[in-house]
Amino acid sequence: MPRKSRRSKALQMKRKKGRQLSAAVDVRPPIVPQVPKPASPHKAPASGEARYPYVTAELRRIGILAGMMLVILVVLTLVLA
């Protein structure tokens, strides 16, 4: 029979603590409603580059790796054929 997972043991510990704490007095701070702030005038970036500056470098790196793999496959095809 498999052992109980650590997760189930942790849940049992939380339940036991919850039972112990339920007998104690509830000392939670009162709930204060959050008032949303008015939207500030925010200008959107002119292009996607400002939001994702790393994308062009990543695409360049992916292209270089794909080209290298293609060259290696062509060379292997010629050598092994």
C-alpha positions as CSV (number, residue, x, y, z in Angstrom):
1,M,0.0,0.0,0.0
2,P,1.6,3.3,-1.0
3,R,2.5,5.9,1.6
4,K,0.6,9.2,2.0
5,S,2.1,12.1,0.1
6,R,3.7,15.0,1.8
7,R,0.9,17.2,0.5
8,S,-1.8,15.2,2.3
9,K,0.2,15.4,5.5
10,A,0.5,19.1,5.1
11,L,-3.2,19.4,4.6
12,Q,-3.9,17.4,7.7
13,M,-1.6,19.7,9.7
14,K,-3.4,22.8,8.4
15,R,-6.7,21.2,9.4
16,K,-5.5,20.5,12.9
17,K,-4.2,24.1,13.2
18,G,-7.5,25.4,11.9
19,R,-9.4,23.5,14.5
20,Q,-7.2,24.9,17.2
21,L,-7.4,28.4,15.9
22,S,-11.2,28.3,15.5
23,A,-11.5,28.1,19.3
24,A,-9.5,31.3,19.7
25,V,-11.0,34.8,19.4
26,D,-11.0,36.1,15.8
27,V,-8.7,39.2,15.7
28,R,-8.8,40.2,12.1
29,P,-8.6,43.8,11.0
30,P,-11.8,45.2,9.6
31,I,-12.3,45.0,5.9
32,V,-12.0,48.4,4.2
33,P,-13.4,48.7,0.7
34,Q,-10.9,49.7,-1.9
35,V,-11.8,52.7,-4.0
36,P,-10.3,52.5,-7.5
37,K,-8.1,55.4,-8.5
38,P,-9.1,57.3,-11.6
39,A,-7.1,56.3,-14.7
40,S,-4.2,58.5,-15.3
41,P,-3.5,59.7,-18.9
42,H,-1.0,57.1,-20.0
43,K,0.4,57.2,-23.5
44,A,0.8,53.9,-25.2
45,P,4.3,53.2,-26.7
46,A,4.6,54.0,-30.4
47,S,5.6,50.5,-31.3
48,G,5.9,47.1,-29.7
49,E,9.6,47.5,-29.4
50,A,9.3,49.5,-26.2
51,R,7.2,46.8,-24.5
52,Y,9.3,43.9,-25.7
53,P,12.9,45.0,-26.2
54,Y,14.3,41.5,-26.0
55,V,12.3,39.9,-28.8
56,T,14.5,41.0,-31.7
57,A,17.6,39.7,-30.0
58,E,15.8,36.4,-29.2
59,L,14.6,36.1,-32.8
60,R,18.1,36.7,-34.2
61,R,19.5,34.1,-31.9
62,I,16.8,31.6,-32.9
63,G,17.5,32.3,-36.6
64,I,21.2,31.8,-36.2
65,L,20.7,28.5,-34.4
66,A,18.2,27.3,-37.0
67,G,20.7,28.2,-39.8
68,M,23.5,26.3,-38.1
69,M,21.4,23.2,-37.6
70,L,20.3,23.3,-41.3
71,V,24.0,23.6,-42.4
72,I,24.9,20.7,-40.1
73,L,22.1,18.6,-41.6
74,V,23.2,19.4,-45.1
75,V,26.8,18.5,-44.4
76,L,25.8,15.3,-42.7
77,T,23.7,14.3,-45.6
78,L,26.5,14.9,-48.0
79,V,29.1,13.1,-45.9
80,L,27.0,10.1,-45.0
81,A,25.4,9.6,-48.5
